[in-house]
Amino acid sequence: MDRAVPSALPRPILDSYVRYTYQRLAMENKIAVTEDGEYAAMNTGLLTTYAEDVFGLFQRNRSTRSNVQPWFFQRWATESDRDIMRHFGTEPPMLAEYVTAAADLVYDWRRPLKLAYEHILGDNLDRFPPELAGMPSRARAALTHSVELTLKRVRRNYKLVVPQWYPKLQEAGAQFLMPSTSRDPTQPTSH
């Protein structure tokens, strides 16, 4: 919707991206571990301004206590980092893969769209503008109308809908993000 949800994290979108990327890499068995089992690394899929891969570098947790996390995060490292080159030089951590066919990246507007009203309205009504947040039936009507208008635009420009991998969906993890507004789209918002 139009309003951003406040977050305690300084960069909530980046945090979510890194967490989801880690989950995908773990599903694909692409978390690289050194032969001696002392270090692990993940390819974030991000690049520096000099086009170097950015990796998360981890070291084994040596604690003898039970139920402890197996790895400690050391730092973000580039592909030219000495520890990355020393421990993973010949086989640096691989990128995550989210799709197997290009068609998975394009929203097919001919297929019926089913909205998860319970999730959108039940779990996230606070994301609606104040004039709708207290009135679920008005919020639903505004949502339905917004989706109808957005679908008209999507039929003319498929690039308005972008794919996103969502780990709760496992291997069928592709979902699409569609911009919509519950306000008059011809009027600028104050956010």
Buried (B, 14 or more C-beta within 10 A) or exposed (E): BEBEEEEEEEEEEEEEBBEBBBBBBEBEEBBBBBEEEEBBBBBBBBEEEEEBBBBBBBBBEEEEEEEEEEBBEBEBBBBEBEBBBEBBEEEBBBBBEBEEEEEEBEBEBEEEBEEEEEEBBEEBBEBBBEEBBEEBEBBBEBBEEBBEEBBEBBEEEEEBBEBEBBBEEEEEBBEBEBEBBBBEBEEEEEE
